[in-house]
C-alpha cells in the first residue's frame, strides 16, 4: 500500500495543533487505499508546542514528531520533514499542511485522487472555481493576495497555475528527489520556498494539478505572515 505523510510545521502553535490533529484524524479514518501518517516538525517552540504533540502521540498512533533544535523557518522545516518522511518513514507522497486549520483536511482524499491519476504535484487552490478566500478579509488583503499571484503569473509568464503561493500541497517522492537540492539555500527560505519549489517543479517538466479549497483564517494563535512576506517575495521574483 502506498504511503502519504502529512507534514505540519509548527512554531508556537500550542493553541491550535491539538484541534488540527483531531480534525485530520477524522479524515484519515475514511482513507483505506493509502497508509497515512502525520509528521509535526516543530522549530523548538518557546510555548512548548512539541511537548503537547509528544503527549498526543499516545492518543494518535499515526503521529510522529521531529524537533529542530534551531529555528529553520518554513522552508527549512519542510525540507527537514520531507527528508525524514521520504527516507525513515518510506513515504511515496508528502503533504504540506498548516497547523492552524487554514487548510481544509476534507480535501486530502481529492489530492490523493489526483496523485493516483498521474499528477506529480497537487496544489490546493483559492483561485479556481470552488476555491475562495475568507469573506471577512479586508479589501487590502484580498487585493494583495489576488494581485500578488497575478504578478507572479506575469513574471513567470505562466498562466497554467492559478495559485502560486498556496501552502497546501501534495508532492511525490520523484519531485522531491529532483528539486530539493536546488532549494537548500537562503534564497528559498521563508515563504519564497513555496514559489521556488513550484517554479523548479515546472522547469523540470512535472505534471501539476490544482484542487479548489476555501482558505480559512486561523481561530487560535498568531499569524506569522507580516509585511516582510510581500517584500521578500517581490525581491525573490525580481532576482529570478
N, C-alpha and C positions, 0 to 999 in steps of 0.2 A: 504493500500500500504506500502511495506517495505521502510525503510529509510536508506540512507547511508550518512555519514558526512565525508567530505574530510578535514583532519586536516593538516594545513600548519604552521609549527613552523617558527618564524621569529626572527632574531636579526640583525639589521642594513641591512634590505632588501628594503629600500625605493626605490632604483633604479630599482628593479625587480618585486616587488609584484604586481603593477598595471597591468603589462603585463601578469603576471601569472594568475591573477584572470580573466582577459579578455579572455585568451586562454581556461581556464577551463570552463567559462560560455558558450562558443560556443559548447562545448561537452555536457554540461548538458542539453542544449536545445533539443538534439537528444535523450535523455533518457526519455521514457514515462512510464516505468514499475517500476521505483523506484522514491521515493521522494528524491531529492538531496539537500544537503546544504554544505557550506564551512565554516570551523571554523579556523580562524587565531589565533594562540597562540603566542603572542609577549612577549619576555623577557625584556620589558621596554627598547626598543632600544634607544640608545643615538641619533640616526639620526631621531627619532620620526616616525618610520615606522607605529606605531599604530595610529598616527593621520591621516595618509593617508588612512589606512584601515577604520578608523571610517568615513571618508568622502565618501569612496567608498560604504559604506553600503546604502547610499541614492540612488545609481545607481543600486546596485545588491541586490535584496530582499532576495536572498539565503545566504547572507554573514553574519557571526557572528564574534565577536571579544572577545578574552579573554586576558587580560593583566596581566602578572606576575609582581608583584612589585619587586621581587627579581629574578635575573637570575638563572634559574634552569637547563640549558643545554638541549641537545636534548632529552635525556630520560625523564627528569623531565617535559619538555614541552609536550611531547607526552602523558605521564601518566595523566597530568592535563587536557589535551584536551580530552582524552578518557573518563575520569571521567565525564566531562561536557556533552560530546556527548551522552554517554550511559544513563545518568540519566536525566538531564534537557532537552536535545534535543530528547530523546527517539529513538536513533539510533539502528538499527539492525546490522549495519556494519560500521566500520570506515576505512578510507584510511590514510596511511602515504604518504605525498606528499611534495616534495621540493619546496621552494619558488622561485627558480631560473630557472624553466623550464628544469632542468636536466631530469625530468620525463615527458614522453610524455602523455598528457592528453587524446589523442585519444585512448589510451589503456584502459581507465576506463571501457567502456562497456564490454570488454573482461574479466576483473576482475569480474564484476558482473555476467557474464555468468557462470564462474567457481563457484562462490558462489551459484548461482541457481542450479548448478549441484551437490551440496552437499559438496563442499570443505569448510573447516573451516578457512583457512588462505591461501591467494594467494600472491605470490611473483612476482614482476617484475624482470625478469632475463636477465642479459647480457651474460650469458654463455650457453644458449641453442640455437639451430638453430632458426634464426630470430632475435636474440639479438646481441648486439655489444657494444663496447666501442668507444669513439671518434677516428677517423682515425688520427687526428693530435696529439694524445697523444705521448709523448716520450716513447722510449723503456723501460726506467726505471720505468715509471708509469704503463705501461701495465704489465710489469713483476711483480711489487709489487701487482697489483690487481689480476692477474691470480694466481700467486703462493700463495698469501695470502689466497685465497679461497680454493686452493688445500690443503694448510696446515691445514685449519680448517676441511676439509673433513677427513684428516688423523687423526687429534687429536680426532675428534668426532666419527671416524670410521663409517661414514655415507655418502655414495656417492649418496643417492637418491636426495639430494638437490645440485644444481649446483651453486647457488648464495646466500651464507650465509650472506653476508654483505649488500645486497641491502636495500635501504631505501624506496623503492616503494612497498607498501603492502596494502592488504585489509584484515581486521581482524574482525571476527564475535564476537558478544557480549559474547557468551559462552566461547570462548577462552580467551577473556579479563578477564572475571569474575574468571576464574580458574588459570590465570597466573600472573596477575598484582601484587598481593601481594608479590610474590616471587621476584619481580624486584624493590621494593621500598627501595633499599639500595644504598649506594655509589658505590658498586661493579658493578652495572649496569648503571652507569652514562655515559654520552657521547655516543660515537659510539658503545661501548660494549653493550649498550642497545639492539641494533638490533640482535646481535648474541645471547645474553641471552634470549630474547623473543622467538626467533625461537627454541632455544635449549629446553626451558621449554615447548613450544607447542608440539614438537615432543615427549618429555618424557611422556607427558600426553596422547599420542595416537591420536592426532587430525590429520585430513586429510589436507595435504598441496599440493598445485599445483603451477606451475610456468607459467608465461606468458612472452614471449620474448618482449624485448623493446630495442631501441637504446638509450643508455645513452649519453646525450649532455652536453658539458661544458657550464658553465654559460657565458652569454654575458654581464652581468652587475653585479656590486657589487664585493665582495671579498670572495673567498673561505675560509671556516673556518677549513678546514682539513689540519693539519700540520703534522710534524714528530711524534708528540705525539700520533697521531692516531695509527700508526703502533706499537709503543712501548706499549701503553696501551692495545691494542688488544692482543699482544703476552703475556703480563703479565696475562691478564684475562684468556687466553687459558691454559697457563701453570698451573694456580691455579685451573682450572676447574677439 
